Amino acid sequence: MLNEKQINLSNILTEENDYSNSPFLKVKERDLSLPIITAEAERLGCTFKFHEKSIYEIINGDLRVPFLSNSPSSSCVHSYCARIKNIAKKMLTENGVPVPEGNVFKDIKSALAYFKNFNGKVAIKPNNASMARGVTTGICTEEEFISGWEFAAKYSKEIIVEKSIDGYDLRVWVIGGKAVTAFVRIPANVVGDGISSIRHLIEKKNERRKLNPNLIHDPINRFDLIDRKGLTLDYVPEHNERVWLTSVATVGGNSQFY
């Protein structure tokens, strides 16, 4: 789980971003990268040409930059390797990037035996999925393991079981071999007022998320940590009590750029 002392999270944990005046609130598509990139290209005097689905080019004189979704010059090979997690982990390891220890399994019996001999908490995730679909972290008990396995198995026949590392979710943009920006993602949570139930606090937070052109498509709707803590959505948190709702930051979480 997230340790709030690991990084200064004061802004992201206490402030709500408001994008109610954003022109992109009118965009119906879930992926905002295309309208944002093409609008900026137009502002800079460039033109753009659409091919199919999320494939397009930004054109500036003789310079043409192809995009696949929001990534310029993304190849099918790299996209495939990023999606298949055991391949991505192997590539990272070969290039000196530390990765959590773990294995890929096809049956729960061998995976459960591995877990029982594992020293510490584990994360379970589909080998072939994205956007944290089917991912559960911080698994400590056999009951949690079985539930996490069944959840991951909905998305992939191969399941990764690996060491669960406490910390925050950080995504870094690298352009031309240089890190240019990053943002931290915080799992969905609510803060009690001593009166409202978790359910009501989530409803209010989801209403605020509708003011964000990206989060409007990403309501808080996963509550695996509530179940694991033995709470219900009718529980009333005390004043200033923070309740973490899910174990992953991609679903219903908050983001802050640095």
C-alpha positions in Angstrom: 0.0 0.0 0.0 0.9 3.6 -0.4 3.1 5.2 2.3 2.2 8.9 2.5 5.6 9.7 4.0 7.5 8.4 1.0 6.8 11.6 -1.0 5.2 15.0 -0.5 1.7 14.2 -1.5 0.1 17.3 0.2 -1.3 18.7 -3.1 -2.7 15.6 -4.6 -4.2 14.4 -1.3 -5.9 17.7 -0.3 -6.7 19.6 -3.5 -9.2 18.8 -6.2 -8.3 19.8 -9.8 -11.1 21.6 -11.6 -11.3 21.4 -15.4 -14.8 22.7 -15.7 -13.8 25.3 -18.3 -11.8 22.9 -20.4 -12.9 22.7 -24.1 -12.2 19.0 -24.0 -15.1 18.4 -21.7 -17.2 18.2 -24.9 -15.0 15.4 -26.4 -17.0 12.1 -26.2 -14.1 9.8 -26.9 -12.3 8.2 -23.8 -8.9 8.9 -25.3 -8.2 12.6 -25.1 -4.6 12.4 -26.5 -5.7 12.8 -30.2 -7.8 16.0 -29.7 -5.2 17.5 -27.4 -2.2 16.8 -29.7 -4.0 17.9 -32.8 -5.3 21.1 -31.2 -1.7 22.0 -30.1 -0.4 21.1 -33.5 -3.0 23.5 -35.1 -2.0 26.2 -32.6 1.6 25.9 -33.7 0.7 26.2 -37.3 1.0 22.5 -38.2 -1.4 20.4 -40.1 -2.5 16.8 -39.4 -3.7 13.9 -41.5 -5.8 11.0 -40.2 -5.4 7.5 -41.5 -7.4 5.0 -39.5 -8.6 4.7 -35.9 -5.9 6.3 -33.7 -3.2 6.5 -36.4 -2.4 10.0 -37.7 0.4 12.4 -38.7 1.4 15.8 -37.6 2.9 17.7 -40.6 5.1 20.8 -40.5 6.5 21.5 -43.9 8.6 18.5 -45.0 8.6 17.1 -41.4 6.0 14.4 -40.8 5.6 12.8 -37.3 3.4 9.7 -37.2 1.4 8.9 -34.1 -0.2 5.7 -32.9 -2.6 6.9 -30.2 -0.5 9.4 -28.2 2.9 7.9 -28.9 4.9 9.1 -31.9 6.4 6.3 -34.1 5.2 3.5 -31.8 5.9 0.2 -33.4 3.7 -2.8 -33.2 6.6 -4.7 -31.8 7.2 -2.4 -28.9 3.5 -2.1 -28.2 3.2 -5.9 -28.1 6.3 -6.2 -25.8 4.9 -3.6 -23.4 1.5 -5.4 -23.2 2.9 -8.9 -22.6 4.3 -8.3 -19.1 6.7 -11.3 -18.8 8.4 -10.1 -22.0 8.6 -6.5 -20.7 10.1 -7.7 -17.4 12.7 -9.8 -19.3 13.7 -6.8 -21.5 14.0 -4.6 -18.4 16.1 -7.1 -16.6 18.4 -7.5 -19.5 18.9 -3.7 -19.5 19.7 -3.5 -15.8 16.3 -2.3 -14.6 15.3 -4.0 -11.3 11.9 -5.9 -11.4 10.0 -7.7 -8.7 10.7 -11.4 -8.4 7.9 -13.7 -9.6 6.8 -16.3 -12.2 4.1 -16.8 -14.8 1.5 -19.5 -14.1 -1.3 -21.2 -16.0 -3.0 -23.1 -13.2 -3.9 -22.0 -9.7 -2.6 -25.1 -8.0 1.1 -24.4 -8.9 0.6 -20.7 -8.4 -0.9 -21.2 -4.9 2.0 -23.5 -3.9 4.4 -20.8 -5.1 2.6 -18.2 -3.0 2.6 -20.4 0.2 6.4 -20.6 -0.1 6.8 -17.0 -0.9 8.2 -14.7 1.8 6.0 -11.7 1.8 3.0 -10.1 0.0 2.4 -10.7 -3.7 0.7 -9.0 -6.5 -1.4 -11.0 -9.1 -1.9 -9.7 -12.6 -2.9 -10.9 -16.1 0.2 -11.5 -18.3 -1.7 -10.0 -21.2 -3.7 -6.9 -20.2 -3.4 -3.2 -19.7 -4.8 -0.3 -17.6 -4.5 -2.4 -14.4 -7.3 -4.7 -15.6 -7.3 -7.8 -13.4 -4.5 -6.6 -11.1 -4.6 -7.0 -7.3 -1.7 -6.0 -5.0 -0.8 -6.5 -1.4 -2.1 -10.1 -1.2 -1.3 -11.7 2.2 -3.8 -14.6 2.7 -4.9 -17.7 0.7 -8.4 -16.3 0.5 -7.1 -13.0 -1.0 -4.9 -15.0 -3.4 -7.8 -17.1 -4.7 -9.9 -14.0 -5.2 -7.1 -12.2 -7.0 -6.4 -15.2 -9.2 -10.0 -15.5 -10.3 -10.1 -11.7 -11.0 -6.9 -11.9 -13.1 -8.1 -15.0 -15.0 -10.9 -13.0 -16.5 -8.4 -11.2 -18.6 -5.6 -13.7 -19.4 -4.9 -17.5 -19.4 -1.4 -16.7 -18.1 -1.2 -15.1 -14.7 1.9 -13.4 -13.1 2.5 -13.8 -9.4 5.2 -11.5 -8.1 6.4 -9.6 -5.1 4.2 -6.8 -4.1 6.2 -3.6 -3.5 4.7 -0.8 -1.3 5.1 2.7 -2.8 3.5 5.1 -5.2 2.7 4.7 -8.9 5.0 6.9 -11.1 4.9 7.3 -14.8 7.7 9.0 -16.7 7.6 10.5 -20.2 10.9 9.9 -22.1 11.4 11.9 -25.3 14.6 11.6 -27.4 16.2 9.5 -24.6 15.5 12.2 -21.9 12.9 12.1 -19.1 10.9 15.3 -19.6 8.1 15.0 -17.1 6.4 12.6 -14.7 3.2 12.1 -12.8 2.4 10.2 -9.6 -0.9 8.3 -9.5 -2.7 7.8 -6.2 -5.2 5.0 -5.6 -8.8 5.9 -5.2 -9.7 7.1 -1.7 -12.1 9.2 0.2 -11.8 11.3 3.4 -14.5 11.1 6.0 -16.5 14.0 7.4 -17.9 12.1 10.3 -21.4 12.1 8.8 -21.3 10.6 5.3 -21.0 7.0 4.4 -18.2 5.7 2.1 -20.9 5.3 -0.6 -22.0 8.9 -0.3 -18.4 10.2 -0.3 -17.7 8.2 -3.5 -20.8 9.6 -5.2 -19.7 13.1 -4.4 -16.2 12.5 -5.6 -17.5 10.9 -8.8 -19.6 14.1 -9.4 -16.4 16.2 -9.1 -14.6 13.8 -11.5 -17.1 14.7 -14.2 -15.5 18.2 -14.3 -12.3 16.6 -15.6 -12.5 15.7 -19.4 -10.4 12.6 -18.7 -11.7 11.4 -15.4 -15.3 11.7 -16.6 -14.8 8.4 -18.2 -13.1 6.9 -15.2 -15.4 6.9 -12.2 -14.4 5.3 -8.9 -16.0 1.8 -9.1 -13.6 -0.7 -7.7 -13.5 -1.3 -3.9 -11.3 -4.4 -3.3 -9.7 -2.9 -0.3 -13.0 -2.2 1.4 -13.8 -5.9 1.3 -10.4 -6.9 2.5 -10.6 -4.5 5.5 -14.0 -6.0 6.4 -15.8 -2.7 5.8 -18.9 -1.9 3.7 -19.9 1.0 1.6 -22.3 2.0 4.4 -19.4 2.6 6.8 -19.1 6.2 8.1 -15.5 7.3 8.4 -14.5 9.6 11.1 -13.7 13.2 10.4 -10.4 13.4 8.3 -10.2 9.6 8.2 -8.8 8.5 4.8 -10.2 5.3 3.4 -8.3 3.7 0.6 -10.7 2.0 -1.8 -8.6 -0.1 -4.2 -5.1 -1.5 -4.4 -4.2 -0.1 -7.8 -3.9 3.6 -8.9 -5.0 3.2 -12.5 -8.7 2.6 -11.7 -10.4 5.7 -10.3 -7.2 7.2 -8.9 -5.8 10.8 -8.8 -2.8 12.1 -10.7 -0.3 14.9 -10.1 2.3 16.1 -12.5 5.9 16.9 -11.4 
